[in-house]
Amino acid sequence: MFSVGPSFKGIKMIHPGVHFVFYSSSSRDGKEFSPIIGFFIDAGPSEVIVRKWDQQEERLVKVSEEEEARYTQAVCSLEFDKQLGPYTLSQYGEWKRLSSYITKSIIERIEPIGGEITVTAESGMMKNTPKSTMERALDEQLKTSKFAASVDSSQKKGCYYTSIPRVVKRRGMQGEELTSLNLDKTELLESLITKNYGGSEDTLLGELQFAFIAFLMGQSLEAFLQWKSLVSLLFGCSEAPLHTRSQLFTMFIKVIYYQLKYGLQKDRNGTETGASALLDDSWLSADSFLHHLCKDFFALIQDASVVDGDLLTWTRKLRELLENSLGWEFQQSSAVDGMYFEENDEYAPVVEMLDE
């Protein structure tokens, strides 16, 4: 992130690949900021991507092909070199972990018309969606915001995320079967991967990463709700992690581990800098949706008779991250050789320590 002055002309030394550009104009004293606007780019080697600041609209806009060619030539001739800030190389490793499954095709599939992601275009988009206290307050604020009036309601402004059903309904299915189908989301996951993601697990993970970045860096409420839906879907599976999709769940746990590790980090002064700085306390409490989902998933992996080794390793890393960062407790347990059991669990295995 850069706080820029009148001499700033852009960023140089950007690695080829996917990036997310986000910005916000500020008042002269730097105390008030407009809502963030962000967009994804897929930068090619030595490519020059040109946007021009529109003072009246307070946003970056595209320029004509002729003007873009002139700026590109000037950049290649190093005319602007002293006015370009270098890409912060120390953050590149973190960025790659946050965006490892995002491709150009995923961006083109999900991004809104025009490519701009901003919360000001999302007022009233999720009328029938259950919301937390924070989400309702933000939605109400958007409806009365001065920015809401400038949005053209006749044109869809949101992203084209995959629709994730909250409740699975099946005509002709009996109550017990329907309950079972909703308790274990494996069948729903398989259906979505086949029908919506072209059979590609990577595409699903790419959308999960796209939504998280749009939420965390672009402050998009719509993106948060999609991230929440995908996380709830994956954590809600009982059969897939242990049998048919163990590799997918290992990749998923790695993705969410790096997302939360980045989002919950603090700066050197102990100040929250990531997602925890954007969210109200209820999201990070022991009553949050994420805590309940993780608790059930950790218990599933712990109690399974056979678990993929990599999945078990990354699940433990995620649990330790949440316990250390948020102080969450998932069980009162005793440990024997890294395995955890409830102290009063009569069905826990008997562990006998043998002399070598």
TORROFI-920017 format. One record per residue: residue in one letter; x, y, z of N, C-alpha, C, O in turn. Coordinates in pm, whole numbers, padded with zeros to 5 digits, always signed. Example, Ala and Ser with C-alpha at 12.3 -4.5 7.8 and 13.67 -1.06 7.14 Angstrom:
TORROFI-920017
A+01319-00569+00780+01230-00450+00780+01320-00330+00780+01424-00332+00846/S+01285-00225+00708+01367-00106+00714+01290+00003+00787+01341+00114+00804/
END
This chain:
TORROFI-920017
M+00085-00120+00000+00000+00000+00000+00088+00124+00000+00190+00128+00068/F+00047+00224-00077+00121+00349-00089+00029+00467-00054-00086+00471-00096/S+00081+00560+00022+00015+00691+00035+00086+00781-00064+00206+00807-00049/V+00016+00828-00165+00083+00892-00278+00064+01043-00281-00036+01096-00231/G+00161+01109-00340+00157+01254-00356+00147+01292-00503+00125+01205-00587/P+00164+01421-00535+00144+01470-00672+00245+01416-00773+00218+01417-00893/S+00361+01368-00728+00462+01319-00822+00443+01172-00859+00508+01121-00951/F+00353+01103-00788+00334+00959-00810+00273+00931-00947+00174+00994-00987/K+00333+00836-01020+00280+00801-01152+00249+00651-01165+00202+00608-01270/G+00273+00573-01060+00240+00431-01070+00341+00341-01003+00426+00386-00926/I+00331+00211-01033+00416+00108-00972+00500+00042-01081+00451+00014-01190/K+00625+00017-01051+00712-00055-01145+00762-00184-01082+00741-00209-00963/M+00828-00268-01163+00886-00394-01118+00781-00491-01063+00806-00563-00967/I+00665-00491-01126+00557-00582-01085+00583-00719-01149+00608-00728-01269/H+00576-00824-01069+00597-00959-01122+00486-00995-01219+00371-00958-01198/P+00519-01069-01327+00414-01118-01417+00316-01206-01339+00353-01275-01244/G+00191-01203-01382+00089-01286-01317-00027-01203-01266-00042-01085-01300/V-00109-01266-01182-00231-01204-01131-00199-01110-01014-00119-01143-00927/H-00262-00993-01015-00251-00897-00904-00387-00830-00883-00473-00831-00971/F-00403-00772-00765-00525-00697-00733-00487-00553-00702-00410-00527-00609/V-00540-00461-00780-00512-00319-00762-00630-00257-00688-00744-00269-00733/F-00604-00191-00575-00714-00126-00503-00669+00010-00454-00552+00030-00421/Y-00762+00103-00448-00725+00241-00415-00844+00313-00353-00958+00268-00361/S-00814+00427-00292-00916+00510-00230-00865+00652-00223-00750+00675-00184/S-00948+00748-00261-00907+00888-00249-00926+00934-00105-01009+00879-00032/S-00852+01035-00064-00860+01083+00074-00881+01234+00078-00861+01305-00021/S-00923+01281+00195-00932+01426+00215-00790+01481+00227-00694+01405+00242/R-00776+01614+00221-00643+01675+00222-00564+01642+00348-00441+01629+00344/D-00634+01629+00460-00562+01599+00585-00537+01449+00602-00473+01407+00698/G-00589+01366+00507-00564+01223+00510-00639+01148+00618-00603+01036+00652/K-00746+01209+00673-00821+01146+00781-00949+01077+00733-01001+00988+00800/E-00998+01119+00617-01120+01060+00563-01092+01000+00426-01018+01057+00346/F-01153+00883+00400-01128+00813+00275-01259+00773+00208-01357+00742+00275/S-01258+00774+00077-01375+00727+00002-01375+00574+00002-01272+00513+00032/P-01489+00510-00031-01491+00364-00037-01387+00311-00136-01360+00374-00239/I-01330+00198-00105-01226+00137-00190-01285+00087-00321-01397+00035-00325/I-01209+00105-00429-01239+00046-00559-01121-00043-00595-01006-00002-00580/G-01149-00164-00642-01041-00256-00677-01069-00329-00806-01184-00339-00848/F-00964-00380-00869-00980-00462-00990-00860-00554-01004-00748-00521-00963/F-00884-00672-01062-00778-00768-01086-00712-00740-01221-00777-00695-01315/I-00582-00767-01229-00510-00761-01356-00428-00889-01371-00394-00954-01272/D-00398-00924-01493-00307-01035-01522-00192-00975-01602-00203-00961-01724/A-00084-00942-01536+00026-00868-01598+00120-00962-01673+00165-01063-01618/G+00147-00929-01798+00244-01005-01876+00384-00951-01856+00399-00840-01804/P+00488-01025-01897+00626-00977-01885+00645-00846-01961+00612-00836-02079/S+00700-00745-01892+00729-00614-01951+00603-00540-02001+00615-00442-02075/E+00485-00586-01962+00362-00520-02004+00342-00390-01925+00375-00382-01807/V+00290-00289-01992+00255-00162-01927+00102-00151-01924+00037-00152-02028/I+00047-00141-01805-00099-00127-01787-00127+00016-01747-00075+00064-01646/V-00208+00084-01825-00228+00228-01807-00369+00258-01756-00468+00212-01814/R-00378+00334-01649-00503+00391-01600-00477+00538-01567-00366+00575-01528/K-00578+00620-01582-00562+00764-01558-00658+00807-01447-00773+00764-01444/W-00610+00891-01357-00693+00937-01245-00793+01041-01293-00754+01144-01348/D-00921+01013-01271-01027+01109-01304-01059+01187-01178-01115+01133-01082/Q-01022+01313-01178-01035+01397-01058-01181+01412-01015-01211+01410-00896/Q-01270+01426-01112-01410+01450-01079-01477+01323-01022-01549+01330-00923/E-01452+01210-01086-01514+01085-01041-01435+01017-00930-01483+00923-00866/E-01313+01064-00907-01223+01006-00806-01204+00856-00826-01221+00776-00734/R-01168+00821-00948-01139+00681-00978-01043+00673-01097-01026+00768-01172/L-00982+00556-01111-00892+00531-01224-00973+00485-01344-01058+00396-01331/V-00947+00544-01460-01023+00510-01581-00927+00467-01691-00809+00503-01690/K-00978+00392-01785-00898+00351-01901-00885+00468-01997-00968+00560-01997/V-00782+00465-02080-00758+00571-02178-00770+00513-02318-00780+00391-02334/S-00769+00599-02419-00779+00553-02557-00655+00472-02595-00551+00483-02530/E-00667+00391-02700-00554+00308-02744-00434+00395-02781-00319+00361-02752/E-00461+00508-02846-00353+00599-02888-00280+00656-02766-00157+00661-02764/E-00356+00698-02666-00295+00754-02545-00220+00646-02467-00114+00671-02411/E-00278+00526-02465-00212+00416-02396-00078+00383-02462+00020+00354-02393/A-00074+00387-02595+00050+00358-02668+00157+00462-02635+00275+00428-02623/R+00116+00588-02622+00212+00696-02590+00271+00678-02450+00391+00691-02430/Y+00184+00648-02355+00232+00627-02217+00322+00504-02209+00423+00504-02140/T+00283+00398-02281+00363+00276-02281+00503+00303-02333+00602+00258-02275/Q+00511+00378-02442+00641+00412-02498+00724+00496-02401+00845+00476-02388/A+00657+00589-02333+00728+00675-02236+00781+00594-02119+00891+00619-02070/V+00703+00495-02074+00748+00409-01963+00867+00326-02007+00965+00314-01934/C+00859+00268-02127+00968+00184-02178+01095+00265-02202+01206+00212-02198/S+01079+00396-02226+01194+00485-02245+01244+00541-02113+01334+00626-02111/L+01186+00495-02000+01225+00534-01864+01199+00681-01833+01262+00739-01744/E+01105+00742-01907+01073+00884-01882+01005+00903-01747+01020+01008-01684/F+00930+00802-01702+00857+00813-01575+00927+00740-01461+00871+00729-01352/D+01047+00689-01484+01107+00596-01390+01119+00651-01249+01096+00579-01152/K+01154+00778-01236+01172+00839-01103+01039+00861-01032+01037+00883-00911/Q+00929+00855-01106+00797+00878-01047+00718+00748-01025+00600+00750-00991/L+00785+00637-01046+00721+00506-01024+00777+00442-00898+00898+00429-00881/G+00686+00403-00809+00729+00336-00685+00756+00189-00711+00678+00126-00782/P+00863+00133-00656+00892-00010-00679+00794-00100-00605+00752-00070-00494/Y+00759-00210-00669+00674-00311-00606+00743-00362-00479+00864-00385-00480/T+00666-00379-00371+00723-00423-00244+00751-00573-00250+00661-00655-00227/L+00874-00607-00281+00912-00746-00306+00891-00835-00184+00863-00954-00199/S+00906-00779-00064+00895-00859+00058+00754-00916+00077+00735-01012+00152/Q+00655-00856+00011+00517-00903+00025+00476-01002-00083+00366-01056-00080/Y+00565-01027-00179+00528-01110-00293+00499-01254-00253+00407-01317-00307/G+00577-01308-00159+00554-01445-00113+00416-01462-00053+00347-01560-00082/E+00376-01367+00031+00242-01372+00092+00134-01363-00016+00035-01436-00013/W+00156-01274-00112+00056-01256-00219+00040-01385-00300-00072-01423-00334/K+00150-01451-00332+00143-01575-00410+00064-01682-00336-00011-01759-00397/R+00080-01688-00204+00004-01787-00126-00145-01753-00123-00229-01843-00115/L-00177-01624-00128-00317-01581-00125-00385-01598-00261-00508-01605-00268/S-00307-01603-00369-00366-01601-00504-00322-01718-00592-00334-01711-00714/S-00271-01824-00531-00206-01933-00606-00298-02004-00705-00249-02061-00802/Y-00430-02001-00684-00522-02070-00775-00598-01975-00867-00678-02019-00949/I-00574-01846-00855-00644-01749-00940-00575-01739-01075-00454-01717-01081/T-00650-01755-01181-00598-01746-01317-00674-01637-01394-00775-01584-01346/K-00624-01606-01511-00691-01506-01595-00833-01549-01628-00924-01466-01627/S-00854-01677-01656-00988-01725-01690-01084-01714-01572-01203-01687-01591/I-01034-01736-01450-01119-01722-01332-01158-01577-01312-01273-01547-01278/I-01064-01485-01333-01095-01342-01322-01203-01304-01422-01300-01238-01387/E-01186-01346-01547-01282-01310-01652-01419-01371-01625-01521-01314-01663/R-01421-01485-01559-01547-01553-01528-01624-01484-01417-01747-01481-01419/I-01553-01428-01318-01618-01377-01197-01632-01225-01194-01731-01174-01143/E-01535-01152-01247-01532-01007-01228-01659-00940-01282-01720-00991-01375/P-01697-00825-01224-01817-00755-01269-01795-00689-01405-01682-00681-01454/I-01902-00643-01466-01892-00567-01590-01806-00443-01565-01834-00367-01473/G-01703-00424-01644-01612-00311-01624-01496-00346-01532-01395-00275-01530/G-01508-00456-01457-01397-00503-01375-01385-00443-01237-01311-00495-01154/E-01457-00334-01209-01440-00265-01080-01523-00330-00969-01643-00352-00985/I-01457-00361-00860-01523-00418-00742-01528-00312-00634-01424-00264-00590/T-01648-00274-00592-01664-00173-00488-01793-00195-00411-01895-00230-00469/V-01787-00176-00282-01902-00199-00196-02016-00102-00225-02131-00130-00193/T-01985+00013-00286-02090+00110-00315-02189+00061-00420-02300+00113-00431/A-02150-00040-00497-02239-00095-00599-02322-00211-00545-02398-00272-00620/E-02309-00242-00417-02370-00364-00363-02493-00339-00278-02552-00435-00226/S-02534-00216-00262-02652-00188-00181-02776-00255-00240-02806-00236-00358/G-02847-00332-00158-02971-00395-00202-02951-00520-00286-03049-00579-00331/M-02825-00563-00309-02800-00680-00393-02835-00810-00323-02864-00911-00389/M-02834-00809-00189-02851-00933-00114-02968-00920-00017-02954-00941+00103/K-03084-00885-00072-03201-00856+00010-03246-00976+00092-03288-00961+00207/N-03239-01096+00034-03292-01215+00102-03184-01298+00169-03207-01413+00206/T-03066-01239+00186-02955-01313+00245-02946-01285+00395-02946-01168+00434/P-02939-01388+00478-02921-01365+00623-02791-01291+00648-02689-01322+00587/K-02793-01195+00737-02674-01115+00763-02648-01105+00913-02739-01112+00995/S-02520-01088+00946-02483-01062+01084-02516-00916+01116-02555-00840+01027/T-02498-00877+01243-02522-00738+01283-02434-00644+01204-02479-00538+01161/M-02306-00682+01185-02213-00599+01109-02259-00583+00964-02256-00473+00909/E-02302-00693+00902-02343-00690+00762-02468-00606+00743-02479-00532+00645/R-02563-00617+00836-02686-00537+00827-02655-00388+00841-02711-00305+00770/A-02565-00355+00935-02530-00214+00957-02463-00155+00832-02491-00042+00794/L-02375-00234+00770-02306-00186+00651-02403-00171+00535-02395-00074+00459/D-02495-00266+00521-02595-00260+00414-02682-00136+00429-02714-00070+00331/E-02721-00106+00554-02804+00012+00580-02728+00140+00549-02783+00236+00496/Q-02600+00139+00584-02515+00256+00559-02502+00282+00410-02500+00397+00366/L-02493+00174+00332-02478+00188+00187-02603+00248+00123-02595+00326+00029/K-02720+00209+00175-02846+00258+00119-02858+00410+00132-02916+00476+00046/T-02804+00464+00242-02816+00607+00267-02690+00684+00226-02684+00806+00243/S-02592+00613+00172-02466+00676+00136-02482+00766+00014-02565+00739-00073/K-02403+00872+00009-02406+00963-00107-02356+00892-00233-02387+00932-00345/F-02277+00784-00213-02223+00712-00327-02329+00623-00392-02319+00592-00510/A-02430+00583-00313-02531+00492-00365-02611+00555-00478-02655+00485-00569/A-02630+00686-00473-02711+00755-00574-02647+00750-00712-02718+00758-00813/S-02516+00739-00719-02447+00742-00848-02443+00607-00917-02397+00598-01031/V-02491+00501-00851-02486+00367-00910-02605+00346-01002-02719+00373-00964/D-02579+00298-01122-02684+00268-01219-02747+00135-01184-02686+00030-01205/S-02869+00139-01131-02933+00016-01085-02979-00073-01200-03010-00189-01178/S-02983-00020-01324-03028-00100-01437-02922-00199-01484-02953-00292-01558/Q-02798-00179-01442-02688-00265-01485-02631-00341-01366-02606-00284-01260/K-02611-00470-01385-02552-00551-01278-02411-00504-01251-02329-00495-01343/K-02382-00473-01125-02249-00423-01089-02168-00525-01011-02047-00511-00996/G-02235-00628-00962-02166-00724-00877-02088-00828-00955-02093-00832-01078/C-02016-00911-00882-01938-01019-00941-02029-01137-00977-02139-01151-00923/Y-01981-01220-01068-02057-01337-01113-02009-01461-01038-01949-01552-01095/Y-02038-01462-00908-01999-01575-00825-02090-01695-00850-02203-01680-00896/T-02039-01812-00820-02119-01935-00828-02224-01934-00718-02194-01903-00603/S-02346-01969-00752-02454-01974-00652-02439-02101-00568-02440-02212-00621/I-02427-02084-00436-02413-02196-00343-02541-02208-00261-02567-02123-00176/P-02623-02311-00284-02748-02326-00207-02719-02343-00058-02631-02420-00020/R-02792-02272+00027-02775-02287+00172-02842-02416+00220-02792-02485+00308/V-02957-02446+00159-03032-02567+00195-03058-02646+00068-03107-02592-00031/V-03026-02774+00071-03047-02859-00046-03188-02917-00040-03227-02979+00060/K-03265-02897-00147-03400-02952-00154-03407-03049-00272-03351-03023-00378/R-03473-03161-00252-03482-03263-00356-03625-03316-00362-03674-03371-00264/R-03691-03300-00476-03830-03342-00489-03843-03493-00470-03767-03571-00528/G-03940-03534-00390-03966-03676-00370-03879-03742-00264-03895-03860-00236/M-03787-03667-00205-03698-03726-00106-03762-03721+00032-03822-03620+00069/Q-03749-03830+00109-03807-03838+00242-03728-03750+00340-03614-03713+00315/G-03794-03717+00453-03736-03626+00551-03601-03667+00603-03511-03584+00615/E-03584-03796+00635-03458-03844+00690-03345-03833+00589-03233-03794+00623/E-03375-03867+00463-03274-03858+00357-03236-03712+00332-03119-03680+00310/L-03337-03625+00335-03313-03483+00311-03228-03423+00423-03140-03341+00398/T-03256-03464+00546-03176-03418+00659-03031-03462+00644-02938-03385+00666/S-03013-03588+00607-02878-03643+00588-02803-03569+00478-02683-03543+00490/L-02875-03535+00371-02815-03464+00258-02766-03325+00299-02665-03277+00248/N-02838-03262+00391-02800-03128+00435-02696-03130+00547-02623-03033+00565/L-02690-03240+00621-02588-03251+00725-02451-03276+00665-02351-03225+00715/D-02444-03354+00559-02319-03381+00488-02329-03321+00348-02408-03368+00266/K-02251-03217+00322-02261-03143+00195-02179-03207+00082-02158-03144-00021/T-02134-03331+00101-02049-03395+00000-02117-03403-00136-02057-03370-00238/E-02244-03447-00138-02315-03461-00266-02332-03326-00335-02320-03317-00458/L-02360-03222-00257-02372-03087-00313-02237-03042-00370-02232-02984-00478/L-02129-03068-00298-01996-03031-00345-01965-03100-00477-01917-03036-00571/E-01991-03230-00484-01964-03305-00607-02043-03248-00724-01991-03235-00835/S-02169-03214-00699-02256-03159-00804-02203-03024-00854-02200-02999-00974/L-02160-02938-00761-02109-02806-00800-01978-02818-00878-01957-02746-00976/I-01889-02907-00835-01762-02924-00905-01787-02970-01048-01721-02924-01142/T-01882-03061-01065-01912-03114-01199-01983-03011-01287-01943-02989-01401/K-02088-02948-01233-02174-02862-01315-02124-02718-01325-02137-02656-01430/N-02066-02666-01218-02031-02524-01216-01882-02497-01234-01843-02389-01279/Y-01799-02594-01199-01655-02572-01207-01586-02660-01311-01464-02675-01310/G-01666-02719-01400-01609-02798-01509-01524-02914-01462-01432-02956-01532/G-01554-02967-01344-01477-03078-01290-01345-03038-01227-01268-03125-01185/S-01317-02909-01220-01187-02862-01171-01194-02816-01025-01264-02720-00992/E-01120-02885-00939-01111-02843-00800-01036-02711-00788-01068-02629-00702/D-00936-02692-00874-00856-02568-00870-00942-02445-00897-00918-02339-00840/T-01042-02459-00985-01130-02346-01017-01212-02307-00895-01233-02188-00870/L-01259-02405-00820-01333-02377-00696-01243-02303-00597-01285-02203-00538/L-01120-02350-00580-01027-02284-00488-00990-02145-00538-00967-02055-00458/G-00984-02129-00670-00957-01996-00726-01066-01897-00693-01038-01781-00664/E-01193-01943-00697-01304-01854-00660-01300-01821-00511-01332-01709-00471/L-01261-01919-00430-01248-01895-00286-01143-01787-00260-01164-01699-00177/Q-01030-01793-00330-00925-01693-00314-00968-01558-00370-00939-01454-00310/F-01035-01558-00484-01085-01434-00545-01176-01362-00446-01162-01241-00424/A-01270-01436-00386-01366-01376-00294-01297-01319-00171-01331-01211-00124/F-01198-01393-00117-01129-01346+00003-01051-01217-00024-01054-01125+00058/I-00983-01210-00137-00906-01090-00172-00999-00971-00195-00972-00860-00150/A-01109-00995-00267-01206-00888-00292-01267-00838-00162-01299-00720-00148/F-01284-00929-00067-01338-00891+00065-01234-00819+00149-01260-00709+00199/L-01117-00879+00165-01017-00824+00257-00957-00695+00205-00947-00598+00279/M-00918-00692+00077-00851-00575+00022-00949-00479-00045-00929-00358-00043/G-01056-00534-00104-01155-00449-00169-01272-00413-00080-01358-00333-00120/Q-01277-00469+00041-01384-00443+00140-01523-00464+00081-01615-00386+00106/S-01538-00571+00002-01665-00603-00062-01747-00695+00028-01702-00802+00066/L-01868-00651+00060-01959-00733+00142-02006-00855+00063-02016-00964+00118/E-02033-00836-00065-02074-00948-00151-01966-01057-00152-01997-01176-00147/A-01839-01015-00158-01728-01110-00159-01719-01186-00027-01693-01307-00025/F-01742-01115+00084-01740-01183+00214-01847-01291+00222-01821-01401+00270/L-01967-01260+00174-02077-01357+00179-02046-01479+00092-02082-01591+00127/Q-01979-01458-00023-01943-01570-00108-01833-01655-00044-01838-01778-00049/W-01734-01588+00016-01629-01661+00087-01690-01745+00201-01654-01861+00221/K-01781-01684+00273-01849-01753+00384-01927-01875+00333-01926-01980+00397/S-01994-01861+00218-02072-01971+00160-01982-02087+00118-02014-02203+00143/L-01868-02054+00054-01776-02159+00009-01710-02230+00127-01694-02352+00126/V-01671-02153+00227-01609-02212+00347-01711-02301+00419-01676-02410+00465/S-01835-02256+00428-01939-02335+00494-01966-02464+00417-01987-02569+00477/L-01965-02456+00284-01985-02574+00201-01876-02677+00225-01905-02794+00250/L-01750-02634+00219-01639-02727+00230-01626-02785+00371-01605-02905+00388/F-01639-02699+00472-01632-02749+00609-01753-02835+00644-01749-02912+00740/G-01861-02823+00565-01983-02899+00592-01982-03038+00532-02082-03110+00543/C-01873-03078+00469-01864-03212+00410-01805-03311+00511-01706-03281+00577/S-01866-03428+00521-01817-03532+00611-01750-03647+00535-01649-03701+00580/E-01807-03683+00420-01758-03797+00344-01637-03761+00259-01538-03833+00257/A-01645-03647+00187-01542-03611+00089-01402-03597+00149-01307-03646+00087/P-01383-03532+00266-01247-03515+00317-01176-03646+00348-01053-03654+00341/L-01253-03748+00383-01193-03874+00428-01177-03976+00316-01101-04072+00328/H-01250-03954+00206-01248-04056+00101-01224-03996-00038-01111-03995-00086/T-01330-03946-00102-01322-03911-00244-01241-03786-00275-01184-03776-00384/R-01234-03690-00182-01172-03561-00215-01068-03519-00111-01056-03401-00079/S-00993-03614-00058-00897-03580+00047-00791-03479-00001-00749-03392+00075/Q-00749-03491-00128-00649-03398-00181-00706-03256-00191-00638-03159-00159/L-00833-03245-00236-00898-03114-00241-00901-03051-00103-00875-02931-00089/F-00933-03129+00000-00946-03073+00134-00810-03036+00193-00800-02944+00274/T-00706-03107+00154-00572-03065+00195-00540-02929+00136-00488-02841+00204/M-00571-02911+00007-00547-02782-00060-00634-02673+00001-00589-02560+00020/F-00760-02706+00032-00851-02609+00093-00802-02562+00228-00802-02442+00257/I-00758-02656+00313-00710-02619+00446-00585-02531+00434-00569-02437+00511/K-00497-02561+00338-00380-02477+00316-00422-02336+00274-00367-02237+00323/V-00521-02328+00184-00569-02197+00137-00625-02115+00253-00587-01999+00271/I-00714-02175+00332-00777-02098+00440-00677-02070+00552-00689-01969+00621/Y-00578-02157+00570-00473-02132+00669-00398-02004+00633-00379-01918+00719/Y-00355-01992+00509-00280-01873+00468-00369-01748+00464-00321-01637+00490/Q-00497-01766+00432-00589-01652+00435-00603-01597+00577-00592-01476+00599/L-00627-01685+00672-00647-01641+00810-00516-01594+00873-00515-01500+00953/K-00406-01658+00838-00276-01614+00889-00247-01471+00845-00198-01390+00923/Y-00279-01441+00718-00259-01305+00667-00361-01208+00726-00327-01097+00767/G-00487-01252+00730-00595-01163+00775-00589-01129+00922-00637-01023+00963/L-00531-01218+01004-00529-01196+01148-00396-01141+01198-00376-01128+01319/Q-00305-01111+01107-00173-01065+01151-00181-00926+01213-00271-00848+01183/K-00085-00897+01299-00075-00768+01364+00057-00702+01322+00153-00770+01287/D+00059-00568+01327+00184-00500+01296+00276-00503+01419+00243-00562+01522/R+00389-00440+01407+00489-00448+01515+00440-00384+01646+00491-00416+01753/N+00343-00296+01636+00289-00231+01757+00175-00312+01818+00115-00270+01917/G+00145-00429+01759+00037-00511+01811-00099-00470+01759-00201-00522+01804/T-00102-00376+01663-00228-00329+01606-00275-00425+01498-00195-00472+01417/E-00405-00456+01498-00458-00546+01396-00452-00477+01261-00490-00361+01248/T-00405-00551+01158-00388-00489+01027-00468-00559+00918-00483-00504+00809/G-00518-00678+00943-00586-00754+00840-00736-00756+00858-00798-00653+00887/A-00795-00875+00839-00940-00889+00847-00992-00848+00983-01102-00793+00994/S-00915-00873+01089-00962-00842+01223-00978-00692+01244-01051-00649+01334/A-00912-00611+01160-00928-00467+01169-01058-00421+01100-01108-00312+01126/L-01112-00507+01012-01231-00472+00936-01359-00528+00996-01468-00476+00970/L-01347-00633+01077-01464-00704+01124-01497-00671+01269-01409-00637+01348/D-01625-00683+01302-01662-00661+01441-01622-00782+01525-01589-00888+01472/D-01625-00765+01657-01575-00869+01748-01655-00999+01737-01601-01106+01763/S-01783-00990+01700-01867-01110+01696-01816-01210+01593-01833-01331+01610/W-01752-01161+01486-01702-01251+01381-01588-01337+01434-01568-01450+01389/L-01514-01283+01530-01397-01353+01582-01424-01420+01717-01332-01470+01781/S-01549-01420+01760-01582-01477+01890-01601-01628+01878-01607-01683+01768/A-01612-01694+01992-01632-01839+01994-01771-01878+01946-01798-01997+01925/D-01860-01781+01927-01994-01810+01876-02004-01786+01725-02112-01798+01668/S-01893-01752+01661-01897-01719+01518-01917-01845+01434-01893-01957+01479/F-01963-01823+01311-01986-01935+01220-01856-02012+01195-01858-02134+01182/L-01745-01941+01188-01618-02006+01157-01573-02098+01271-01521-02206+01247/H-01595-02054+01394-01557-02137+01509-01637-02267+01510-01581-02374+01532/H-01768-02257+01486-01853-02376+01487-01815-02472+01375-01809-02593+01395/L-01788-02417+01256-01751-02501+01142-01618-02572+01168-01605-02692+01143/C-01521-02497+01218-01389-02555+01244-01396-02662+01353-01332-02767+01343/K-01474-02635+01455-01485-02731+01566-01538-02865+01515-01485-02970+01551/D-01642-02860+01433-01700-02984+01380-01603-03054+01285-01591-03176+01288/F-01534-02976+01203-01441-03035+01106-01321-03097+01177-01277-03207+01142/F-01267-03028+01277-01153-03082+01352-01191-03213+01420-01112-03308+01425/A-01314-03218+01474-01360-03340+01539-01374-03454+01438-01342-03569+01468/L-01421-03420+01317-01435-03520+01211-01300-03582+01176-01287-03704+01168/I-01200-03498+01157-01066-03546+01120-01004-03623+01236-00940-03726+01216/Q-01023-03574+01356-00965-03637+01475-01023-03776+01499-00951-03869+01537/D-01153-03792+01477-01221-03917+01509-01214-04020+01397-01252-04136+01417/A-01166-03980+01279-01162-04072+01166-01059-04183+01189-00953-04159+01246/S-01092-04302+01143-00999-04414+01160-00881-04405+01065-00770-04446+01098/V-00906-04349+00945-00798-04332+00846-00808-04190+00789-00914-04149+00742/V-00697-04116+00794-00693-03979+00743-00566-03960+00660-00458-04008+00698/D-00579-03890+00548-00462-03856+00469-00362-03778+00554-00401-03686+00627/G-00234-03814+00547-00133-03754+00634-00119-03604+00617-00107-03531+00715/D-00120-03557+00490-00106-03413+00464-00227-03336+00518-00213-03228+00573/L-00346-03394+00500-00468-03329+00550-00462-03317+00702-00498-03213+00758/L-00418-03423+00769-00406-03420+00915-00306-03314+00960-00332-03241+01056/T-00193-03305+00891-00089-03207+00927-00140-03064+00914-00121-02983+01004/W-00206-03034+00801-00253-02896+00778-00373-02862+00866-00391-02747+00905/T-00455-02963+00899-00566-02938+00991-00514-02900+01129-00568-02811+01193/R-00408-02968+01174-00347-02933+01302-00287-02793+01299-00299-02718+01396/K-00223-02757+01187-00164-02623+01174-00273-02515+01182-00255-02413+01248/L-00387-02541+01115-00496-02444+01117-00553-02431+01258-00579-02320+01304/R-00571-02544+01327-00624-02540+01464-00531-02460+01556-00576-02379+01636/E-00401-02485+01544-00303-02414+01627-00303-02264+01597-00288-02182+01688/L-00319-02229+01468-00325-02088+01431-00443-02018+01499-00428-01909+01553/L-00560-02081+01495-00680-02021+01554-00670-02017+01707-00714-01921+01770/E-00612-02120+01764-00595-02122+01910-00497-02014+01955-00520-01947+02055/N-00387-01997+01882-00284-01901+01921-00321-01757+01887-00289-01665+01963/S-00389-01736+01772-00422-01600+01728-00548-01545+01794-00555-01427+01827/L-00647-01633+01814-00777-01588+01864-00809-01640+02003-00907-01597+02065/G-00728-01732+02052-00756-01790+02184-00873-01886+02183-00928-01917+02289/W-00911-01934+02065-01023-02027+02058-00982-02162+02119-00869-02207+02104/E-01076-02225+02187-01055-02359+02241-01155-02453+02175-01275-02427+02174/F-01105-02560+02120-01191-02654+02049-01225-02777+02131-01318-02850+02098/Q-01150-02802+02239-01180-02917+02322-01100-02913+02451-00992-02856+02457/Q-01156-02976+02555-01078-03004+02675-01016-03140+02649-01088-03240+02643/S-00886-03146+02634-00828-03270+02585-00698-03304+02653-00634-03219+02716/S-00660-03429+02640-00527-03472+02680-00457-03520+02556-00522-03562+02460/A-00325-03514+02554-00253-03547+02432-00161-03666+02456-00091-03673+02557/V-00162-03757+02362-00069-03868+02364-00010-03879+02223-00080-03911+02127/D+00121-03850+02213+00188-03858+02084+00116-03776+01976+00106-03821+01862/G+00067-03657+02012+00007-03569+01913-00139-03599+01882-00199-03526+01803/M-00197-03702+01940-00338-03731+01918-00418-03675+02035-00373-03678+02149/Y-00538-03623+02005-00617-03555+02106-00748-03631+02130-00816-03672+02036/F-00782-03649+02258-00905-03718+02293-00973-03646+02409-00908-03588+02495/E-01105-03652+02410-01180-03599+02523-01144-03680+02647-01133-03803+02641/E-01124-03613+02760-01077-03681+02880-01174-03788+02928-01132-03892+02979/N-01305-03764+02913-01404-03859+02964-01469-03941+02852-01581-03990+02869/D-01401-03955+02740-01457-04026+02625-01438-04176+02644-01327-04228+02634/E-01549-04247+02670-01539-04390+02694-01506-04467+02567-01465-04583+02573/Y-01523-04402+02449-01495-04469+02322-01356-04438+02269-01317-04488+02163/A-01280-04355+02341-01144-04324+02296-01059-04450+02303-01078-04533+02392/P-00965-04465+02210-00883-04586+02211-00795-04592+02336-00754-04490+02390/V-00769-04714+02378-00676-04733+02490-00535-04730+02433-00502-04807+02343/V-00452-04642+02486-00315-04628+02437-00221-04692+02537-00215-04650+02653/E-00147-04791+02493-00052-04860+02579+00088-04827+02532+00123-04852+02417/M+00170-04770+02620+00306-04733+02587+00398-04854+02607+00409-04905+02719/L+00462-04898+02501+00547-05017+02509+00693-04977+02521+00738-04881+02457/D+00769-05052+02603+00913-05028+02612+00978-05073+02482+00937-05172+02421/E+01080-04999+02439+01147-05033+02315+01234-05158+02336+01300-05204+02242/
END
